[in-house]
Amino acid sequence: MEAAYRENFEQLEQMLNTQGGKYNLELIKKAYECCVAAHKGQLRSSKEEFYMHPFNVAKIVISLGMDSQSIAAALLHDTVEDTEITLEYINKEFGEEVALIVDGVTKLGKINYSSKEQLQAENLRKMLIAMAKDIRVIIIKLADRLHNMRTIDAVPDYKQREKSLETLEVFAPIAHRLGIRQIKEELEDLSIKHLDPVAYSEIEELLKIKKGERQQLLENIQEKISSRLKEVIPDVNVSIQARIKSIHGIYRKMYVQNRDFDEIYDIYALRIITDTVADCYNILGLMHELFRPLPGRFKDYISMPKPNRYQSLHTTVIGREAVPFEIQIRTFEMHHTAEYGIAAHWKYKEGIETRNETMESQLSWVRQILENQAENGDSSEIISTIKVDLNQEDVFAVTPKGDVINLPAGSTVIDFAFAIHSAVGVKMMGAKVNGRIVPINHVVKTGEVIEILTTNQAGHGPGRDWVNIAVTNQAKTKIRAWFKRERRTENIESGKAALEAEFRRNSIVLPDDAMREFLEDLAAKQRFSSVEDFYAAIGYGGVSVTKIMPRVKDDYSKIIKSSKPEPLQIKTVERRNNSGSVVVDGLHDCLFKFSKCCAPLPGDEIIGFITRGHGVSIHKRDCNNVPVDLSTASEPGRWVTAHWGKNIQTTSFVSTLRVLGVDRDGFLADITTMLYNMHVSLHAVNARPTKDGNSIIVVTLSAENVEHLKSIITHMEKIHGVFSVDRINQ
């Protein structure tokens, strides 16, 4: 190895020595050499040698106390994706464990998906599947994302925002659920720094200004606490630390909850760490004697741990200085878990190859996400679950038997029922909170005792609106699964109606045989064995019509282009005035004609004007040539009442439309194709550009009546680039 490469490896060795565990240095060194050789000649966006990225990821993994296989996988995690190294080679040279981890971290970039969202969802799904087998996959992925965020300034601004948003919505919540606080908070702060740099700088400046004021105060309080503990319980072993809230934590309270910086009581906090749980509660009592506790600001996470296994006592107190501050009390073991999360429970480096119960329970949410996605069949639900279920503070409610149920903030009693068991959820007919009946959209609050009222009545089940009321994806998935099983016929009908409505809205029209073939192909692409199964999935909510429409429209456009329809014939239609199509009051079997100035259609309010030698001219009542007040007309006696008769037998009423839209390639073609698909006869087309870069297209066509013309206008308005469609005089 060259000198620089050797120096970097020595850094890894020094870090490993400080960790104090047993490491396979031969494996780690071999992985490092392979990483350097594989990435030789590759540069990052910052112009730094590429191997420095996996090197720094490995350093983060070591700091979390992970094992030799994790460190080796961290060094090799980009080789399969970005170099000629194959997974088979890694398996052969570094072992099956390392290969499994590298495969789980590797993206699915070589597979084509219809959208970035689907690609992101599939990447997450693969990662979670690998994570369920081996938790080291996600720990390396979090370390990978953390180093990328630390060096994100080298990429374009739009990529910075895109990656920062994904980090904030997906990876930080995963780090939170795994309890890895140091990674979670740094990911959040780096994300906010690039998503809202102005707010980030403002908070950073406020922290600097306030630090001097609060530093002395905290030191005085720390000294007071230390003296009191030595006086009352001199034998207790304690460590007192000061803590500053993360910038993202302050950001959420200032800009999301609209609170002033000075109204946030837990910006600065003191953390008291001791040996036992009994000591924690004894110290809590002393703190409440020493300072006045603020009502409603005490949280006991020791007796009710968070889902990520975080345990601590939190209390906000106020001293003689009248400045509120938070005190956190926990054991040394709890503190280690709070800092390192699931990595704190790692047993591989101790030679134990079976995961303990704590680790299994912390991974239960991964299995739940995968089970929900398997039932629902929509991988995009994974992203939604992480955003909603993992990205919020939890509330704790209790069943009448005393079981504690953890739910995301904002959850309803529907979510509570399904969290107990899916059978309880589908049988729910109501709920009681603290003994009182509440509506099913009642939002659960911490400490509430909730009783779910159920029924065994045959045919009873959740309402369709429950999917919109529920907050957790677990509840939504179970509700959809119930409708999928129990309401197939109803689902098929509602799904078919929803799809047909969306087709009409997007001007997707095909002959019956072609439409059936189109639907069968669409169902197959969505992984359904029949069109009916596809309809049913739409009906119970397993498939979102709006999500699949961009792909459907692309497929439809290909069919239209490949079918090569016959050119539209611009033709003149001879108007035949049939007796009985228009009735003129007081005149029988009169000769009449439709005026060209307003081109009335069946359904329009009409009026007649007796001409000299040409019968009665029929106008729209709101035509510009018809006086608003007939009494003011020069010859009011020549205006006669007219209305449409019952015997309208023509399909050649001519109307003219003016379309205003963007002057783009294919604009006129899109309009004529739409008319062809609706079987509308076209008589004349005139297009011209405007000075402001737009285009005006005047179309003369045949319409059966007003409703038909309105339908044509509605379809035109949905064409990309159309601003407005107006009916005009000829």
Secondary structure, DSSP 8 states (H G I E B T S, - for coil): --HHHHHHHHHHHHHHHHH-S---HHHHHHHHHHHHHHTTT-B-TTSSBTTHHHHHHHHHHHHTT--HHHHHHHHHTTHHHHSS--HHHHHHHH-HHHHHHHHHHS--TTS--SSHHHHHHHHHHHHHHHHHH-THHHHHHHHHHHHHHHTGGGS-HHHHHHHHHHIIIIIHHHHHHTT-HHHHHHHHHHHHHHHSHHHHHHHHHHHHHHHHHHHHHHHHHHHHHHHHHHHH-TT---EEEEEE--HHHHHIIIIIS---GGG-TTSEEEEEEES-HHHHHHHHHHHHHHSEEEEEEEEETTTS--TT----EEEEEE-TT--EEEEEEEEHHHHHHHHHGGGGG--GGGT--S--HHHHHHTHHHHHHHHHHHHH--THHHHHHHHHHSSS-EEEEE-TT--EEEEETT-BHHHHHHHH-HHHHHHEEEEEETTEEE-TT-B--TT-BEEEEE---TT----TTHHHH--SHHHHHHHHHHHHHH-HHHHHHHHHHHHHHHHHHTT----HHHHHHHHHHHHHHTT-SSHHHHHHHHHHTSS-HHHHHHHHHHHHHHHHHHH---------------TTSEEETT-SS--EEE-TTT---TTS-EEEEE-SSS-EEEEETT-TTS-SSGGGSSSGGGEEEEEE-S------EEEEEEEEEE--TTHHHHHHHHHHHTT--EEEEEEEE-TTSEEEEEEEEEESSHHHHHHHHHHHHTSTTEEEEEEE--
